[in-house]
Amino acid sequence: MLGSDEKNALSRQLFPPLRFFFSDGLNIAEILFRDRLDDEVAIHFAREGHGGAEKINWRQLRERTAKIRGALIGSGVVAGDVIAAVMSNSIDTFTIALATLSLGAVWASTSCDMGPEGIVDRYSQVNPKIIFADDGYAYAGKTFNLEQRIREWSGRLRSLSRNLSSVVVVPYCKLQTNLLHVSQGCTFNAFLDRHTGDDLSFAPVPFSHPAFILFSSGTTGSPKCIVHSTGGVALKVKTDMSLQHDVRRTDVVFQYTTTSWVMWVLNFISLSCASSMLLYDGSPFHPRPTILLELAQDVKISIFGTSPRYLFELKSLGIIPCKQFDLSALRAVTSTGAVLSSDIYHWFYSTAFPPKAQLISMTGGTDIAGCFLGGTPLLPVYAGEIQCKALGMAVSIFDAGRPDSVTIEDTGAPGELVCTQPFPSQPLAFMGSHGREKYRAAYFDRFGPNTWCQGDLVQRLTDTGGFVMLGRSDGVLNPSGVRFGSAEIYSVMAAIPEVSDSVCVGQRRDIDIDERVLLFVKMKPDEKFTHDVKERIKTAIRSKCSPRHVPAFIFEVHDIPYTLNGKKCEINIKHIVNGRKVAVSGTIAIRQH
């Protein structure tokens, strides 16, 4: 029998992860449908190039979900089976996910723009029973036929797993798809014909029952397949949204996302906190750069979720949302995916958005299905800072230069973002080969099993109490022994009017005595990368940061590579400039508007 000391030690251990709440009786789909009136709007769905938003009420959503659920049952799907999708951020995707979760099956998704290699890398590890795939997708005015890609990845996955019983092609773009060459191919109508006639019901599952499989970016190797629990994700999202960010049951919420990103799952569950949501599929800047603002006005968005990049583009284009649109319903704009620069804060509050709207910067990740740090309406907002720790998260900052666990949070010095107590939204496991070892290596090699190390550099300012994100620990810059994060450089670059985008990495090859900083810049259309621009960049970095921050070389490039999750590919670029071999990844893309 364990003594009190042993029990206390186990309760503090983060790896292997603890189990929370052992009783059955939970279902995420049921949580979304609970206490809803049939004729009230559940989802406003808008697609690029299709005019305004389609309204789907709760009765229609329930009927659609019931039909797909019945077809899943008719296909032999049971609790614990993995249902995967290569689909857009559409009402079909949303409904298939609801039906999947209603059965206690597990949901995994990737976006349509992912290449066959990236799809195979992910789904070969999770062994799905059915994969749903859109026949095509539209982005920035172009329609992409996916038939050839579906043929390729379906054949490869079928050869790797006999568990794959159907590849259901959804006629999203109404393109002609020849199913003869799609392994296990099936039309969406043929799938629906398997419907058993069952009414919609919800399988009660334990708190720790798997619900979602999320994937790391996979830019430096095979993507990690992160299994999240039913209760952990539901509790984390509702805590972050309702308690932390004040999302109310009367709100209309929106998050711009693709199905590859953790924000899709968070957006999905956020409907349980709100009255209704806007789903949008397509470019946020097509056919007009104001399209999302137009929709925000039309459906009276309360909580508008976006990225620093989107806000930067609005600012660069001279768009002033509060003067051009009625945003009187807007209470908060949330931003995640990258560091939000001080310039954007000043523009947001002084010029661009209604005075009552709060700008909330957040950081967390796919790993925890939520936030480590976020916002609150109860504290002041300071430019360039994240306001506070997320509720229920024992966040601290450890000295990055020491192997032992030494907190430096109160000193104002930068260090490793860590969590020192177990939390319910920890992953259950990593699927795939050597999953347990990968799980340990991802978070616990640095400080041991009692400390989750996120791999981000952060500092807490002593005067305001706010947090400043400094970039990834593995992408830290270290010229002449001075450590700093790339986010410090990006904050300066955001104020250079001629520059559209940039990426900053450190170079230290075997022949180099010291590390030097390399900066790659993408110029705006019709802007030239002149000697004057280069010198102004150096001067700005020197004055706003320090002489040690000034790059040794600044290069113009045609474009900046991002992962499909919207992260700059710093590590890949760093490997290249240091002469290391880099495998081509199916998750890297050049971004377009």
N, C-alpha and C positions, 0 to 999 in steps of 0.2 A: 504494500500500500504506500502511495506517495505521501511524504511529509509536506508540511506547508512550504518549506523552502523549495522543494522540487516543483510543487505546483506553481509557485510564483515564477520560477525560472521558465517553466513551460509557457506560462501565460504571456511572457515577454518575448518569446521566440517567434520570429517572422518566417523562418525557414527550418523545416518544412512548414507550409502555411497551416494555421489553425482552422478548425471548422467552427462556424458560428450557428447557433439556433438549430437544434436537431429535429424539431417537429416538422411534419408535412403540412401542406395546405396553402401553398403559394403558387401563383401563376402570373407571369408578367402580362400576358394578353388580357387576363381577367382584370388586372389592375387598370389597364387603359380603358376598358369598357364599363367599369364600375360607376353606377349612379349617373348615367348619361340619358338624356332625353332624345328619343328617336329623331325628331325633326330638327334638332340643332345641328349646326355645321360642325363637322369633326375636322375636315381637311380642305384647305384651298390648294388646288394643284395647278401649277403653271409650268408650261414648257416653252422653251425658246422657239419663237416663230409661230406660236399657236394662240396669240391674242391674250385675253385675260385669263383669270383663274377659274377652273372648274370647281364647283362646290360639291363635296360629298358629305352627306349627313350621317349621323351615327347608325341609323337603320340600314342605309346602303352599305356602310362599312361592315356592319355585322353580317349582312347577307352575303357580301363578297367573301368575307373571311370564312363563313360557314361552308360555302361551296368549295373553296380551295381546300379547306380542312377535310371535307368529305372525300375529295379526290386524293389527298395524301393518304388517308386511311385505305382507300381503294387500291392505292399503290403499294400497300404493305408497310407504310411508315409507322413506327412505334416510338415511344419515349426513348430518348438517347441516341436515335439516328441523327446523322448530320445532313442537313439540307443546305445546299450552297447556291449561290447566285452570281452571275456575271451580268449585272443589270444596272440601269440608271436609277437616279433618285426619283422614282415614280410611285404612283399610287399602287400599281401592280406589285412592285417590290415590297412596299409597306404591308400590303395585304397578305402576301405570301409569308412574310416574316411573322405576322400575327397568327396565321394558321399554323405555322411550324411550332411556335412557342405554345399555342393552345394545347398541343398534343404532348408537350414535354420534350419535343425534339430540339435539336441544337442548330442555331443559325450561323452561317458564315457568308460573307459577301465580298465581292470586289467590283470595281467599276469597269465599264465597258471599254475604256481606253487602255486597259492593261494588256500587255502583249501575251501571247500564248505561253512563253517561258515563265513569266510571272504567275500566271494562272496555274500552270502545272506545278511550279515550285510550292505553291500554297496548298492546292487541293490534293496533291499526291500524299501529303502528310496527314490529312484529316479524314480521308476515306468517305466521301459523301455518298449517300444513297441516291439522291436526285440532285441534278444541277439545272437551275433555270437560267436561260440566257436570252437577252434581248437580241432581235435580229439585226439591230443597228442602233446608232445613236446620232444625235445632232449636236454640234458645237460650233459656235462662231460662224454660223451661216452655212456650214457644210454638213452633209449627211454621210455617215460612214457605214458601209455594208460589212457586217461581221461574219458572213457565211464562211469565208475561207479560214478565219481564225477559229471559229467554232469547230470546223472540221479537224483542224490541227490539234487543238488541245483536247477535244473529246476522244480522239483516237489514242492519243498518248496516255490519257488518264485511264481509259478502259483497259489498255494493255498493262497498266500498273496495278489496277484494282478491279476484281470481279464484283465488288459490292455495288458499283455504279449501275443502277438499273435503268435510269432514264436521263436523257438530256432534253429538257423541255424548251423548245424555242418559242419565245413570246413575240408576237407580231407588233412590237412597239413602234417601229417605223413603217410597218406594212410593206416590207420588202419581200421579194420572192426568195425563199430559202429551200434548196434541194436537200431534203433530209436523207437521201440515199447514201450520202457520204458522211453523215453525222453519226458517229458511233452511239448506238442506243437512242437515236433521234426520235422525237415525238412532238407533234404540234400541241399548242396550248389547248385547243379545243378537244383534241383526243385525250389529253390529260384530264380535262374537266369532265369528260364523259365517264371517268372512273368514279365519279361522285357516288357515295353510298347512300345519300339521303339523310345522313345524321344531322341533327340540329347542332348548333354551336354550343359546345361545352368546354370546360377547361380542366385539364388534368392537374390535380394538386401534386406538387413536387416539393422536395425538401429545399430549404434555404440554399444549401450548397449544391443543388442539382445544376449541371452545366446548362447554360442558355446561349452563350455567344462564343464564337471563336474569332478573335481579332488577330491581325498580323502586323508584325513589325515591318519597317520599310524594306528590309532585305537588300539594302544598297551595298553591304559589305559581305554578303554571304546568303545562305538560305534564310528566308524569313522565319522568325519565331512565330509559332502558332499558339497564341495565348488564350487559354480557356477561362472564361469568366462565369461566375455563378449567377443563378437566378436572383437570389436575395441580395447578393453583394452589389450587383450593378443597379438593381432597382433602388436599394436603400441609398447608395452613393449619389445617384442622379437626383433623386427626390430631395436629399439633404442639400446638395449643391444648388439646385434650382429653387426650391421652395423656401428653405430656411436661410441659405446664404445670400442668394441673389434676388429674393423676394418675388419670385414668379407666383402669380395668383391664379385661382381657378377661373377668373374672368378674363385672363390674358389670351392674346393671340401671339404665338411664338413662332420664330423663324430662325433657322440656322442654315447658312449656305454650306453645303457639303457634298461629297460624293459618297458612294457606298463603300469605298475602300477605307474611309477614315473612321476613327473612333467616334467622331462627332456625329456620324450617322446613327449609331446606337444611342448616343446621348440624346439626340434630337428625337428619335423614336420614343424613348421612354419619357421625354419631357412632356409629351402630350398628356400624360397622366397628371401633370401638375397644372395644366392650362385648360382653357375652354376649347381652343382649336389651334391649328398650326397651318403655316404655309409651307408646302413642298415646292421646290423649284428645281427644274432640270435644265441645264444649258450653261452658256457663258454668262457671267454676271455683267458683261459689258455689251451684249448683243441682243437685239438689234440696235440698242442705244445704251450708252454707259450709265443711264439713269434707270434702267429697267427694274432693278430691285427696289429702288426708291419709289417708283410708280406703284409697284405692287404693295409696298409698305403703306402707302397712302390709301390704296383701294381697299385693302382688307383690314386696315387699322392695326398694324403690328404694334405690340407692346414691347416685346423683347426681340432685338435684331442681332443675330449672331453672325459674325464675319471674321475677317483676318486683318492684320496690319497692312497687308498688301492692297487689299480692296480700299481701305481708307486712304492709303497713300495715293492710289490712282485717282480717287475722287478729288483729293487736294490738288494733285498735279494738273488735272483737267479744269480746275477752277469751278467745280460744281459746289454750290452752297445749298445743301439739302433743305434746310429750314426755310429758305427764301423761295425755293422752287416747288416745294411740296408741303401738303398739310400733314405734318408728323405729330399732331397734337396728342395722339394715343401713345406715342413712343415714350417709354420710361427708362429703358436701358439699351445700350449697345455693348455687346460682349465681343471680345477679341481674343483669339488664341491661335496657336500654330507658329508664332514667332514673337520676337520682342517688339513691343509697341514703343516707338520713339517719343521723346518729349515734344518734338515739333507737332506730332499728330494730336497729342493732348491739348496743346495750346490752340491749334486750329479748331479742334472739336468744340471747345468751350467758348472761344472768343468769336467764332465766325460761323461754324457749319451746322450745328445741331441745336434743337430747342434747349433753353436754359434748364428745364427740369430733367432732361435726359442725362443719365449717368453713363460714363465710359468705364467699362469694367475690363481690365486685362486679367487673363487667367493663365495658369500653367499647370500641367498635369501630364496626362498621356494615355496612350493605348494601354500601357501596363496596368493602370489602376482604374481605368474607365471613369475618370473624373479629375478633380483638381487637387493639387497639393496647396496651391496658393490661389486666391481669388479676390473677389470684391465684396462689398457690403454697403447698403445705404446708410449705415450707422456711423461711418468714419469718413474723414476728409479724403479727397482724391488729390494726389500730388503727381505732377507731370513725370512720366517715365517710370513710375513705381506701381507695383501690385500692392493692394491695400493690406492684405492680411492672410493668415493661414486659413486653410479650409477647415470647417468644423469637423471634429472627430479625427483629425490627422495630427499625430505627434511629430510635427515637422521641426527639424533643427538644422544647423549649419556646422559641419565638422571641418577641421583643419585639413585641407587637401594635401599638405606636405608631410603629414604624419600617418603612420600605419595604424595607430591606435585611435580610439574614439574620443576626440577632444573637441568639445563644442566651442565655437568662436562667434556664436550668433550675436552676442551683446557687444562685441568689439567693433563691429562695422566692417570687419575684414571679409574679403570674399572667400568662399569655401564650398564644400560639397553639399548639395541639397540631400538631406537624408530624412528618413522616418524611423522613429525608434520604438514604436509600439505596433502590434498587429492591427490590421483594419479589415473590415468585411469585404472590401472590393479587391483585395489581393487576388491574383490569378489562382485558380485551383491547381493548374498544372500547365506545362508546355506539351503539346502533342508532338508526335514525330520522334525520329531517332534521337536518343540521348536527351530526351526532354528534361529529365530531372537535373542533369548536369548543366544544361543550358540555362535552366531557371536559376540555379545557384550562381552560375558565372555572371548572369546578367545583372544581379543586384547585390549579391552577398559575398563575393570574392574580396571586396575592398575592405569591409569592416566586420565581417563575420555574420553569423545567422541571426543576431539580434538587431541588426541595423540594415534597413533597406537603403541602398545608395542609388539614386536616380540617374547619376551621371551628368548632372547639370551644375554649373557654377552659379552661385547666387551670393548676394550680400544683403544684410538688413541694415538700413541706415539708422544711425543712432538718434538723429534729430526728429525724424518723422515716424519711425517704426515701420516704414514701408520696405518692400523687397524689390531689388533690382536683379533681373536675370542677365547673366553675362555670357551665356552660350554653353555648348556642350563641353564637358570635362575633357573628352578625348579630342576635341578640336581647339583646346586652349592654345593661345599664342604665348611664346616664351622667348622673345628676343633679349639677349644679354641678361637672362635670368629674371626679367620682369614679366610676370604672368598676368594675362588679361584675356577676356573673352571677345569673340568676334562681334558680339552685340554692341560693344562700345564703339567699334568702327562703323557699324551699320547705323547707329544713332546719328553719327556725324554725316554720313552719306545721305541720309534722308533730307538734309537741308541743302544739298548741292543741286541747284535747279536743272542743270543739264543732264544729270544722271538718272537713268530709269531704274537700274538695279545694280547690285554688286555682290561679290562674294570674296571673303578674305580667309586666307589659310597661311599656315606656317610651313617653311621649307627648311629642312635640315637633312641633307644627304650625307652619305658616308664621308665625302670629301670636305664637308663643311665643319668648321670649328664651332660656329654659333648658328642659332636659328635666325632666319630673317622672315619678315612678313611680306606676302605677296597679295596685292589687291587687283581683282579683275572687275572692270566696270562695263556696263552696257549703257550706251548713250540713248537718249530719247530721239525719236525721229527728227531728222533735219538738224540735230546738234552734232558738232564736231568735237573729237577728243584732241584738243589743242594743248600746247605747252602751258598756256594760261590756266586752263581747266585743271591740269595735273598739279600745278603749283598751288592753286586755290584749295584743292583737296588736301594736299600736304599741310598747308597753313592751318586749315580748319581742324584737322586731326591733332596737330601740334598744340593749338590753342585750347581746344576743348578737352583733350585727353592729356597727352604729354609727348615730348620728343621721342620717347621710346616706342610710342604707338605708331609713329609714321612709317608707312610701308617702304621697304627697300626698293620695290618696283611696283609700278601701276601699269596695267595692260588693258587695252580696250578689247572686248570680245563681242561676238555677234549676239550671244544669248547666254543666259545663266541656267544651268540644269537644276531641276527640282525633282524630288520624288513625287509620286502620284498623291501622296498625302500632304504636299505643299511644303516640304522641308528642303532647304538648300543642301546640295550634295557636297558639303564641305569635306567630309572624310574621304570620299572618292577622289576629289580634286587634290587633297593633301597627299594621298597615296601616289597619284600620278606625278606631281611635281617633285616628289621625293624618290622617284625612280622605281616604285614598287608596281607589281603586276596588279591590275584591276580587272575583275571579270565584268563583262557586260551584263547589266541588270535590266530585267523587264519592268522594273518599277521606276525607272528614271525617264523623265520626259522634258522636252523644252516647252515651257508654258506659252500659251497663246491667249489672247483675249477673245 
